[in-house]
Amino acid sequence: MNQITTAEVYQVLKDNFPKQNDFNESDYKEELTELLDFKVNTKLKLEEIVLKHKDEVLLIDSDELDDFHIKAYSKELGESYVNDRIKNKFWFAYQGLLRIVLELEFGEDYEKYADSRDGI
């Protein structure tokens, strides 16, 4: 099997998650690096873990925000942006949904990886 490409990463996300979550453009290079670092190196492997966690990821995405986060995000992103997300019960773009999949699949190992990448 051939190594997964950035186009295939996007295609798997597009095939499995709602169109409303496709709102943040990306070249998927960073996401591809993360996948390869965790040995998710084929389209089939990515499809398997996305399908495994899809229902839970969508539940997480549709969770209601608490008042603190509504105020903070409204200040940062604008009230209409936040209200639209609350009304339509989604928050994360495809990149965020993929990272939730990775966190669910790889747990603490992925959390440490993400924290080190973010300088935490």
Solvent accessible surface area in square Angstrom, and as a share of the most:
residue,aa,sasa,rsa
1,M,181,0.81
2,N,137,0.70
3,Q,109,0.49
4,I,3,0.02
5,T,66,0.38
6,T,40,0.23
7,A,74,0.57
8,E,55,0.25
9,V,0,0.00
10,Y,65,0.25
11,Q,70,0.31
12,V,1,0.00
13,L,0,0.00
14,K,104,0.44
15,D,92,0.48
16,N,20,0.10
17,F,10,0.04
18,P,52,0.33
19,K,171,0.72
20,Q,78,0.35
21,N,0,0.00
22,D,49,0.25
23,F,78,0.32
24,N,79,0.41
25,E,176,0.79
26,S,46,0.29
27,D,90,0.47
28,Y,10,0.04
29,K,133,0.56
30,E,95,0.43
31,E,9,0.04
32,L,28,0.14
33,T,74,0.43
34,E,2,0.01
35,L,0,0.00
36,L,52,0.26
37,D,76,0.39
38,F,31,0.13
39,K,144,0.61
40,V,6,0.03
41,N,52,0.27
42,T,16,0.10
43,K,65,0.28
44,L,82,0.41
45,K,84,0.36
46,L,0,0.00
47,E,51,0.23
48,E,96,0.43
49,I,18,0.09
50,V,0,0.00
51,L,111,0.55
52,K,139,0.59
53,H,20,0.09
54,K,54,0.23
55,D,113,0.59
56,E,86,0.38
57,V,0,0.00
58,L,52,0.26
59,L,122,0.61
60,I,60,0.30
61,D,7,0.04
62,S,37,0.24
63,D,97,0.50
64,E,148,0.66
65,L,48,0.24
66,D,80,0.41
67,D,104,0.54
68,F,147,0.61
69,H,68,0.31
70,I,49,0.25
71,K,145,0.62
72,A,41,0.32
73,Y,60,0.23
74,S,19,0.12
75,K,188,0.80
76,E,133,0.59
77,L,78,0.39
78,G,30,0.29
79,E,120,0.54
80,S,92,0.60
81,Y,72,0.28
82,V,0,0.00
83,N,82,0.42
84,D,58,0.30
85,R,23,0.08
86,I,70,0.36
87,K,163,0.69
88,N,62,0.32
89,K,109,0.46
90,F,14,0.06
91,W,43,0.15
92,F,67,0.28
93,A,12,0.09
94,Y,4,0.01
95,Q,11,0.05
96,G,21,0.20
97,L,0,0.00
98,L,1,0.00
99,R,50,0.18
100,I,23,0.12
101,V,0,0.00
102,L,1,0.00
103,E,76,0.34
104,L,54,0.27
105,E,51,0.23
106,F,59,0.24
107,G,27,0.26
108,E,114,0.51
109,D,95,0.49
110,Y,5,0.02
111,E,76,0.34
112,K,125,0.53
113,Y,53,0.20
114,A,16,0.13
115,D,58,0.30
116,S,80,0.52
117,R,90,0.33
118,D,89,0.46
119,G,68,0.66
120,I,155,0.78
